[in-house]
Amino acid sequence: MSTTPAEATITEITSLITFDTTSRDTNLPLIDHVEARLQAAGIESRRIPNPEGTKANLLATIPAADGTTSGGIVLSGHTDVVPVDGQDWSSDPFTPEIRDGKYFARGSADMKSFIGVILSRLEALKSAKLREPIHLAFSYDEEIGCVGAISLVEAITEEGLAPRGCIVGEPSSMRAIRGHKSMNVFRVDFHGVAAHSSLTPEGVNAIAYASEFVAFVHAVAAEFRTEGPFDEAYVVPFTSVTANTFNGGIAVNTIPAEATVQFEFRSLGSVHRESLIERFRAEAERLGRAMAAENETAGVDFTIEAEAPGCETPADADIVSLAANWGAIATDDKVTYGTEAGLFSEAGIPTVVCGPGDIAQAHAPDEFIELDQIAACESFIDALIADLSES
């Protein structure tokens, strides 16, 4: 197996990198580019836009040689990247550089290299005499809660494509990862009543109640940490819970009328996610009633800001052995970060995470991917095409 990627592959990746698709901005110029590449290869695609029309998913199917479009394998990747704001880069994040066998750029590891490898194989995909179809699914806004993939997976289901497996190309160092935790982010707004700090009975202290909620969050965290359940396949083998932002108050001599807490949890597959959400909601509602008892205008708002299910693909699922046959590194490891794999899995599509690059480089300044990782991904996609083609 070559350890050096083809020049054509590097060109495809570079074309994707030069589009700044930070999640807060549009991804449509990149989608235009990918659509044009698909069209040039004779592959039809369709956009699935966000409600505002400012971003879009892209779904394409390369039919089997007999015209079949159902079944087959999905190759999935997200088009957005995280911001570079405040990061100290050695070079322009959106002008790739190759140094010491590494390709430096925002999105190089997470995860435009995977998409670029696929684009470099479009002509091979189109000319192959496939026994079953291959579906390409490129999403928006993965980095802010797997937002775009929700409608993308819905479209796959509604069109009756019924894939028998999915590869999500997040950076896994080409390991076939079959499990990751769920991701759930919340905002809780405490609405109290302002008053001069010398007149405490006239106010309702939003910070005091918000602090009580934070204490509850971390009590739940301690419960999971000490009592489980546990899954030793994870680096952090229990459900993690943490409050990460806290805002409130305007002055030291004013009882705070407003306070906001943001918290998250990342749950094991053995933890019922909806029940845990309701546990936190119930505590917020209890505190809201206590605030209203002091002043009927006071209360609490509980908001789910982002959520994505976990992925727990069985070890004996076909997609696990297929990925290994195509060159993925077999492992029982699971990862603590979330991906869109959970959405495919929840839709009944057995899924593994397998892509080039190391998650440790994702989101960091001077993000990079080793060139031999890109080459390994090329070999993987080539083996997939060959395996799914008529001999």
C-alpha positions as CSV (number, residue, x, y, z in Angstrom):
1,M,0.0,0.0,0.0
2,S,1.3,3.4,-1.0
3,T,2.1,5.9,1.8
4,T,1.9,8.9,-0.6
5,P,-1.5,10.1,-1.8
6,A,-2.1,10.8,-5.5
7,E,-1.6,14.4,-6.6
8,A,-5.2,14.4,-7.9
9,T,-6.4,13.6,-4.4
10,I,-4.5,16.4,-2.9
11,T,-5.9,18.7,-5.5
12,E,-9.5,17.7,-4.6
13,I,-8.8,18.2,-0.9
14,T,-7.3,21.6,-1.4
15,S,-10.3,22.7,-3.5
16,L,-12.5,21.8,-0.5
17,I,-10.2,23.5,2.1
18,T,-10.2,26.8,0.3
19,F,-13.9,27.2,0.9
20,D,-14.3,28.6,4.4
21,T,-17.2,26.6,5.6
22,T,-17.1,27.6,9.3
23,S,-20.5,26.5,10.7
24,R,-21.7,30.1,11.3
25,D,-21.4,30.8,7.5
26,T,-22.9,29.3,4.4
27,N,-21.6,26.1,2.8
28,L,-23.3,26.7,-0.5
29,P,-20.2,27.7,-2.6
30,L,-18.6,24.3,-1.6
31,I,-21.9,22.5,-2.4
32,D,-21.9,24.2,-5.8
33,H,-18.3,22.9,-6.3
34,V,-19.2,19.3,-5.3
35,E,-22.4,19.4,-7.5
36,A,-20.3,20.4,-10.5
37,R,-17.8,17.6,-9.8
38,L,-20.6,15.1,-9.6
39,Q,-22.2,16.4,-12.7
40,A,-19.0,16.3,-14.6
41,A,-18.7,12.6,-13.7
42,G,-22.3,12.0,-14.8
43,I,-23.6,11.5,-11.3
44,E,-27.0,13.0,-10.3
45,S,-27.5,14.6,-6.9
46,R,-30.0,16.6,-5.0
47,R,-29.8,19.4,-2.4
48,I,-31.6,19.3,0.9
49,P,-31.5,22.9,2.1
50,N,-31.9,24.3,5.6
51,P,-35.1,26.2,6.2
52,E,-33.4,29.6,5.6
53,G,-31.9,28.4,2.3
54,T,-28.4,29.4,3.4
55,K,-26.9,26.0,3.7
56,A,-27.5,22.5,2.2
57,N,-26.9,18.8,2.4
58,L,-26.1,17.0,-0.8
59,L,-27.3,13.4,-1.5
60,A,-26.1,11.4,-4.5
61,T,-26.6,7.8,-5.5
62,I,-24.3,5.8,-8.0
63,P,-26.7,3.0,-9.0
64,A,-25.7,-0.6,-9.4
65,A,-25.0,-1.8,-12.9
66,D,-28.6,-3.1,-13.2
67,G,-30.0,0.3,-12.2
68,T,-30.8,-0.6,-8.6
69,T,-30.7,2.3,-6.2
70,S,-31.7,0.7,-3.0
71,G,-29.4,-1.1,-0.6
72,G,-25.7,-0.6,-0.8
73,I,-23.4,1.5,1.3
74,V,-23.5,5.2,2.3
75,L,-20.3,7.2,2.5
76,S,-21.0,10.2,4.8
77,G,-19.1,13.3,5.6
78,H,-19.8,16.8,6.9
79,T,-18.8,19.9,5.0
80,D,-18.5,22.4,7.9
81,V,-15.5,23.2,10.0
82,V,-15.0,24.9,13.4
83,P,-13.8,28.5,13.7
84,V,-10.2,29.6,13.8
85,D,-11.0,32.7,15.9
86,G,-8.3,33.4,18.5
87,Q,-6.1,30.5,17.4
88,D,-2.4,31.0,16.7
89,W,-1.7,29.4,13.3
90,S,1.7,29.1,11.6
91,S,0.1,29.6,8.2
92,D,-3.2,30.6,6.6
93,P,-5.8,28.0,7.9
94,F,-7.5,28.0,4.5
95,T,-4.4,27.9,2.3
96,P,-3.0,24.4,2.8
97,E,0.6,23.7,3.3
98,I,2.5,20.4,3.3
99,R,5.4,20.2,5.8
100,D,7.2,17.1,7.0
101,G,4.8,14.7,5.6
102,K,1.8,16.5,7.0
103,Y,-1.0,18.5,5.3
104,F,-1.9,21.6,7.4
105,A,-5.2,23.4,7.0
106,R,-8.5,23.9,8.8
107,G,-10.7,20.9,8.0
108,S,-7.7,18.7,6.9
109,A,-8.4,16.1,9.5
110,D,-12.0,17.0,10.3
111,M,-13.0,16.1,7.7
112,K,-12.5,17.3,4.2
113,S,-9.7,14.8,3.4
114,F,-12.3,12.0,3.5
115,I,-14.6,13.9,1.1
116,G,-11.7,14.8,-1.1
117,V,-10.7,11.2,-1.5
118,I,-14.3,10.3,-2.5
119,L,-14.3,13.1,-5.1
120,S,-11.0,11.9,-6.5
121,R,-12.8,8.5,-7.1
122,L,-16.0,9.8,-8.8
123,E,-15.0,8.7,-12.3
124,A,-14.0,5.2,-10.9
125,L,-17.3,5.0,-9.1
126,K,-19.3,5.9,-12.2
127,S,-17.4,3.5,-14.5
128,A,-17.5,0.6,-12.0
129,K,-20.0,-2.2,-12.7
130,L,-21.4,-2.1,-9.1
131,R,-23.3,-5.0,-7.7
132,E,-25.1,-2.6,-5.3
133,P,-25.3,1.2,-5.2
134,I,-23.1,3.6,-3.3
135,H,-24.7,6.6,-1.8
136,L,-22.8,9.9,-1.0
137,A,-24.2,11.9,1.8
138,F,-22.6,15.3,2.6
139,S,-24.1,17.4,5.4
140,Y,-24.0,20.9,6.9
141,D,-23.7,22.0,10.6
142,E,-22.3,18.8,12.1
143,E,-20.0,20.9,14.3
144,I,-22.9,22.6,16.0
145,G,-24.9,19.5,16.9
146,C,-25.3,17.3,13.9
147,V,-28.1,19.6,12.7
148,G,-28.0,19.1,8.9
149,A,-27.7,15.3,9.0
150,I,-31.2,15.0,10.5
151,S,-32.9,16.0,7.2
152,L,-30.3,14.1,5.2
153,V,-31.0,10.8,7.0
154,E,-34.7,11.5,6.7
155,A,-34.3,11.9,2.9
156,I,-32.5,8.6,2.7
157,T,-35.3,6.9,4.5
158,E,-38.1,8.7,2.6
159,E,-36.6,7.8,-0.7
160,G,-36.5,4.1,0.3
161,L,-32.7,3.8,-0.3
162,A,-32.5,1.3,2.6
163,P,-28.7,1.1,2.7
164,R,-27.2,-2.0,4.4
165,G,-24.4,0.0,5.9
166,C,-22.8,3.4,6.3
167,I,-19.2,4.7,6.7
168,V,-19.0,8.0,8.5
169,G,-15.5,9.3,7.6
170,E,-14.7,11.2,10.8
171,P,-11.0,11.1,11.8
172,S,-10.4,7.7,13.5
173,S,-6.9,7.0,12.2
174,M,-8.7,4.5,9.9
175,R,-9.9,2.4,12.8
176,A,-13.4,1.0,12.4
177,I,-15.2,2.5,15.4
178,R,-18.6,1.0,16.1
179,G,-19.5,3.0,19.2
180,H,-19.7,6.5,20.5
181,K,-21.6,8.4,23.2
182,S,-24.7,10.6,22.6
183,M,-24.2,14.4,22.7
184,N,-26.8,16.6,24.4
185,V,-26.5,20.4,25.1
186,F,-28.9,22.5,27.2
187,R,-29.5,26.1,28.2
188,V,-31.4,26.9,31.4
189,D,-32.5,30.5,31.9
190,F,-33.5,31.7,35.4
191,H,-35.7,34.7,35.5
192,G,-35.7,36.4,38.9
193,V,-36.7,39.8,40.1
194,A,-34.1,42.6,40.5
195,A,-33.9,44.7,43.6
196,H,-31.4,46.7,45.6
197,S,-29.1,44.4,47.5
198,S,-30.2,46.0,50.8
199,L,-33.8,44.9,50.1
200,T,-33.4,41.2,49.6
201,P,-37.0,40.3,50.4
202,E,-38.1,42.3,47.4
203,G,-36.0,40.4,44.9
204,V,-35.7,36.8,43.6
205,N,-32.0,36.0,43.2
206,A,-31.6,34.2,39.8
207,I,-27.9,33.4,40.5
208,A,-28.9,31.6,43.8
209,Y,-31.3,29.3,42.0
210,A,-29.0,28.8,39.0
211,S,-26.2,27.8,41.4
212,E,-28.6,25.3,43.0
213,F,-29.2,23.8,39.5
214,V,-25.4,23.6,38.8
215,A,-25.0,21.7,42.1
216,F,-27.7,19.3,40.9
217,V,-25.9,18.8,37.6
218,H,-22.7,17.9,39.2
219,A,-24.3,15.7,41.8
220,V,-25.7,13.7,38.8
221,A,-22.2,13.7,37.3
222,A,-20.7,12.3,40.5
223,E,-23.4,9.6,40.6
224,F,-22.5,8.3,37.1
225,R,-18.8,8.6,37.9
226,T,-19.1,6.4,41.0
227,E,-22.1,4.2,40.3
228,G,-22.0,3.8,36.5
229,P,-23.1,2.1,34.4
230,F,-19.7,1.6,32.9
231,D,-18.3,0.6,29.5
232,E,-14.5,0.1,29.6
233,A,-14.3,0.4,25.8
234,Y,-14.3,4.2,26.4
235,V,-11.4,6.3,27.7
236,V,-14.1,7.9,30.0
237,P,-16.1,4.7,30.8
238,F,-19.2,6.4,32.2
239,T,-21.8,9.0,31.2
240,S,-20.2,12.4,31.6
241,V,-22.2,15.4,32.8
242,T,-20.9,18.9,33.2
243,A,-22.0,22.6,33.4
244,N,-19.7,24.6,31.2
245,T,-21.0,28.2,31.1
246,F,-22.6,30.5,33.7
247,N,-23.8,34.0,33.2
248,G,-25.7,36.3,35.5
249,G,-25.8,39.6,37.4
250,I,-25.2,43.2,36.5
251,A,-23.7,44.8,39.7
252,V,-22.6,43.8,43.1
253,N,-25.3,45.9,44.8
254,T,-28.2,44.5,42.6
255,I,-30.0,41.3,43.2
256,P,-29.7,39.5,39.8
257,A,-32.8,39.2,37.8
258,E,-31.3,36.9,35.2
259,A,-28.9,33.9,35.1
260,T,-28.1,31.4,32.4
261,V,-26.5,28.0,32.7
262,Q,-25.4,25.8,29.8
263,F,-24.6,22.2,30.5
264,E,-24.2,19.0,28.5
265,F,-24.1,15.2,29.0
266,R,-22.6,12.5,26.8
267,S,-24.3,9.2,27.6
268,L,-23.5,5.6,27.2
269,G,-25.8,3.4,25.1
270,S,-27.0,1.7,28.3
271,V,-28.3,5.0,29.7
272,H,-31.8,6.0,28.5
273,R,-31.2,9.4,27.1
274,E,-34.8,10.7,27.2
275,S,-35.2,9.7,30.8
276,L,-32.0,11.6,31.8
277,I,-33.2,14.7,29.9
278,E,-36.5,14.6,31.9
279,R,-34.6,14.2,35.1
280,F,-32.8,17.6,34.5
281,R,-36.0,19.2,33.2
282,A,-37.9,18.1,36.3
283,E,-35.2,19.8,38.5
284,A,-35.4,23.0,36.5
285,E,-39.2,23.0,36.8
286,R,-38.9,22.4,40.6
287,L,-36.7,25.4,40.9
288,G,-39.0,27.4,38.7
289,R,-41.9,26.7,41.1
290,A,-39.8,27.7,44.1
291,M,-38.9,31.0,42.3
292,A,-42.6,31.7,41.5
293,A,-43.5,31.1,45.1
294,E,-41.4,34.1,46.0
295,N,-42.7,36.2,43.1
296,E,-45.2,35.0,40.5
297,T,-43.3,36.7,37.7
298,A,-40.2,34.6,38.3
299,G,-39.5,31.2,36.7
300,V,-37.2,29.0,34.6
301,D,-36.9,28.1,30.9
302,F,-35.3,24.8,29.9
303,T,-34.1,24.6,26.3
304,I,-32.5,21.7,24.4
305,E,-29.9,23.4,22.2
306,A,-28.5,20.4,20.4
307,E,-28.8,16.6,20.7
308,A,-27.5,13.7,18.7
309,P,-27.9,10.0,19.6
310,G,-25.0,7.7,20.3
311,C,-23.9,4.8,18.1
312,E,-23.8,1.2,19.3
313,T,-23.2,-1.0,16.3
314,P,-23.0,-4.7,17.2
315,A,-19.6,-6.4,16.7
316,D,-21.1,-9.0,14.4
317,A,-22.8,-6.4,12.1
318,D,-21.9,-6.9,8.4
319,I,-20.6,-3.3,8.1
320,V,-17.9,-4.0,10.8
321,S,-16.4,-7.0,8.9
322,L,-16.8,-5.2,5.5
323,A,-14.8,-2.2,6.8
324,A,-12.1,-4.5,8.0
325,N,-12.1,-6.3,4.6
326,W,-11.6,-2.9,2.9
327,G,-8.6,-2.1,5.1
328,A,-9.9,-0.5,8.2
329,I,-8.1,-1.3,11.5
330,A,-10.3,-3.6,13.5
331,T,-10.8,-2.5,17.2
332,D,-13.2,-2.7,20.1
333,D,-12.4,0.9,21.1
334,K,-15.2,3.4,21.3
335,V,-14.9,7.2,21.2
336,T,-16.1,9.8,23.5
337,Y,-16.8,12.4,20.8
338,G,-20.1,12.5,18.9
339,T,-20.7,12.0,15.2
340,E,-23.5,11.7,12.7
341,A,-23.2,7.9,12.9
342,G,-25.8,7.9,15.7
343,L,-28.4,9.4,13.4
344,F,-27.8,6.7,10.7
345,S,-27.8,4.0,13.4
346,E,-31.0,5.3,14.9
347,A,-32.6,5.1,11.4
348,G,-31.7,1.4,11.2
349,I,-28.6,1.7,9.1
350,P,-25.7,-0.2,10.7
351,T,-22.8,2.3,10.8
352,V,-19.1,2.6,11.7
353,V,-16.9,5.6,12.0
354,C,-13.8,5.2,9.8
355,G,-11.8,8.0,8.3
356,P,-8.3,9.4,7.9
357,G,-6.6,11.6,10.5
358,D,-6.4,11.8,14.2
359,I,-9.2,13.4,16.3
360,A,-6.5,14.9,18.5
361,Q,-5.6,17.3,15.6
362,A,-9.2,18.3,14.9
363,H,-10.3,21.8,16.0
364,A,-6.7,22.7,17.1
365,P,-4.5,25.5,15.7
366,D,-2.2,24.1,13.0
367,E,-4.7,21.3,12.3
368,F,-3.1,18.6,10.1
369,I,-3.4,15.2,8.7
370,E,-0.5,12.8,8.0
371,L,-0.2,12.2,4.2
372,D,0.0,8.4,4.8
373,Q,-3.5,8.7,6.4
374,I,-4.8,10.1,3.2
375,A,-3.1,7.3,1.2
376,A,-4.7,4.7,3.6
377,C,-8.1,6.2,2.9
378,E,-7.5,6.1,-0.8
379,S,-6.7,2.3,-0.5
380,F,-9.9,1.9,1.6
381,I,-12.2,3.5,-0.9
382,D,-10.5,1.7,-3.8
383,A,-11.0,-1.6,-2.0
384,L,-14.6,-0.7,-1.3
385,I,-15.3,0.0,-4.9
386,A,-13.6,-3.2,-6.0
387,D,-15.4,-5.3,-3.5
388,L,-18.8,-3.9,-4.5
389,S,-18.2,-4.4,-8.2
390,E,-18.9,-7.3,-10.4
391,S,-15.7,-9.4,-10.9
